[in-house]
Amino acid sequence: MISKASTSADPVADDREFTFSTDDYAFLARLLKEKTGIDLGPSKQNMVYARLAKRLRKLHIPSFRAYCDFIASPEGIDELGATLNALTTNLTKFFRENHHFEHLADQGLSEIRSRAATAGKKLRIWSAGCSSGEEPYSIAITLRRAMPDIGQWDAKILATDIDTEMVRRGNEGIYNAEALEGMAPDLREKYFEQHGPGKVRVKAEVRQLISFKHLNLMAQWPMKGPFDVIFCRNVVIYFDKDTQRVLFDRYANLLVPGGFLYIGHSENLFGITERFKLLGRNIHRKIA
Ligand SMILES: C[S@@+](CC[C@H](N)C(=O)[O-])C[C@H]1O[C@@H](n2cnc3c(N)ncnc32)[C@H](O)[C@@H]1O
């Protein structure tokens, strides 16, 4: 339940364009935690101000208190989505933490191939918290490169994020050319095409492997699985331990026995779940 911002004023800085009290911050932080699991803690006032001031300006709303009241009202339901979009952190890049894609190409796919002998040529990978798509496209390129016979497989990558703008961008697959800096030239040439000045687009053969969907990890999930592999990297950094416990348990429920879970470099499952075995470099195998 979202309660309204309190009425006491406690501006963080007097010279700011919009009044932003500690109560307004507490309201927004509570709302974000409740809706997304993201726990900002007490010290992200400046970040919240910077990200939401644009929304107030655009909507001609005079103060953060009025903005909080608006998003807590039935009329503000669409703006609430924009609030959540603004407050998520979407930093990502192609082949980030490349060892996960190397592991997928080698061990991951070799185990999936072994299972296919009895289970059929079906392959399911989930990029949970996919941001603007660089992670699922890196997965899809990895599959295209490592599986010359992919056309004979029922291979699907599900890419989900809570941020509707990120899902839209991912689905489009258009990036600034600089996003490919550092990528091997043969990959750039093979899997991307020019898309107007300074822009590139992921080629259709890669895009067609992925379905982008809006999904809040805190909500009900429509898919039943099972997945061979789940990527959930750099998503749970701001989730508290209890939220992580529930989430990783749900991932274990959706993975095939022995399936792989990749998490981000600053994340770990210690004290969170015993259903995975750490294989090293934040690669986990489902064991229970
Ligand atoms: C820092 S990005 C990580 C992107 C990518 N996985 C990577 O490692 O490069 C974190 C993403 O998690 C998403 N996210 C945060 N909370 C979420 C939630 N409750 N449900 C779904 N996505 C969420 C954010 O919108 C953001 O796009």
The ligand as an SDF file (V2000), in Angstrom:
LIG
                    3D

 27 29  0  0  0  0  0  0  0  0999 V2000
   22.2180   -2.4340  -14.0210 C   0  0  0  0  0  0  0  0  0  0  0  0
   21.0080   -3.1120  -15.0910 S   0  0  0  0  0  0  0  0  0  0  0  0
   21.7610   -4.6580  -15.5070 C   0  0  0  0  0  0  0  0  0  0  0  0
   21.5780   -5.0240  -16.9450 C   0  0  0  0  0  0  0  0  0  0  0  0
   22.2490   -6.3230  -17.3730 C   0  0  0  0  0  0  0  0  0  0  0  0
   21.6950   -7.4510  -16.6660 N   0  0  0  0  0  0  0  0  0  0  0  0
   23.7300   -6.2590  -17.1660 C   0  0  0  0  0  0  0  0  0  0  0  0
   24.2670   -6.8830  -16.2420 O   0  0  0  0  0  0  0  0  0  0  0  0
   24.4000   -5.5600  -17.9330 O   0  0  0  0  0  0  0  0  0  0  0  0
   19.7350   -3.5990  -13.9270 C   0  0  0  0  0  0  0  0  0  0  0  0
   18.3650   -3.7860  -14.5780 C   0  0  0  0  0  0  0  0  0  0  0  0
   17.4970   -4.4290  -13.6500 O   0  0  0  0  0  0  0  0  0  0  0  0
   16.2030   -3.9030  -13.8130 C   0  0  0  0  0  0  0  0  0  0  0  0
   15.3920   -4.1590  -12.6110 N   0  0  0  0  0  0  0  0  0  0  0  0
   15.5570   -3.6400  -11.3640 C   0  0  0  0  0  0  0  0  0  0  0  0
   14.5860   -4.0640  -10.5550 N   0  0  0  0  0  0  0  0  0  0  0  0
   13.7860   -4.8800  -11.2960 C   0  0  0  0  0  0  0  0  0  0  0  0
   12.6020   -5.6190  -11.0210 C   0  0  0  0  0  0  0  0  0  0  0  0
   12.0290   -5.6190   -9.8230 N   0  0  0  0  0  0  0  0  0  0  0  0
   12.0560   -6.3510  -12.0230 N   0  0  0  0  0  0  0  0  0  0  0  0
   12.6270   -6.3680  -13.2510 C   0  0  0  0  0  0  0  0  0  0  0  0
   13.7310   -5.6780  -13.5740 N   0  0  0  0  0  0  0  0  0  0  0  0
   14.3140   -4.9440  -12.6100 C   0  0  0  0  0  0  0  0  0  0  0  0
   16.4610   -2.4220  -14.0710 C   0  0  0  0  0  0  0  0  0  0  0  0
   15.3630   -1.8000  -14.7110 O   0  0  0  0  0  0  0  0  0  0  0  0
   17.7260   -2.4490  -14.9280 C   0  0  0  0  0  0  0  0  0  0  0  0
   17.4370   -2.3690  -16.3000 O   0  0  0  0  0  0  0  0  0  0  0  0
  1  2  1  0
  2  3  1  0
  2 10  1  0
  3  4  1  0
  4  5  1  0
  5  6  1  0
  5  7  1  0
  7  8  2  0
  7  9  1  0
 10 11  1  0
 11 12  1  0
 11 26  1  0
 12 13  1  0
 13 14  1  0
 13 24  1  0
 14 15  1  0
 14 23  1  0
 15 16  2  0
 16 17  1  0
 17 18  1  0
 17 23  2  0
 18 19  1  0
 18 20  2  0
 20 21  1  0
 21 22  2  0
 22 23  1  0
 24 25  1  0
 24 26  1  0
 26 27  1  0
M  CHG  2   2   1   9  -1
M  END
$$$$
